[in-house]
Amino acid sequence: MKNLITLLTCLFILSPNLVLSETINELVERGGLQYMKFSDVPFTGKTMGKTQATFRDGKEHGPWVTYYDNGQLLSKVYYKDGKREGPWVSFKKYGTVFETFTGTFKNGVKVK
């Protein structure tokens, strides 16, 4: 048991790619960046729960997926360096597409 604890501690300390998972409610915004509560380091990692998002250096980066209480997909949007990138799709409560925000975004600006 002691060896297992030592091994897990070493893996935790030595893993530079460790991704933290929090809920979106455990993050706070300061100066346009997201931080874990009680931290002064911009959040890098993924959130879990009804809102699943990926952050890099405090900015949205990657898919941002939100779910209804019943587990169905509510919306899906992509971000790159904190700006919308690609299409944004919303779904009805029982899974069918409700609306696709027309156009594609590049660096947060609508290009189509």
Summary of the structure (lengths in Angstrom):
residues: 112
radius of gyration: 17.3
end to end distance: 58.3
largest distance: 58.7
contacts: 275
relative contact order: 0.11
helix: 14%
strand: 54%
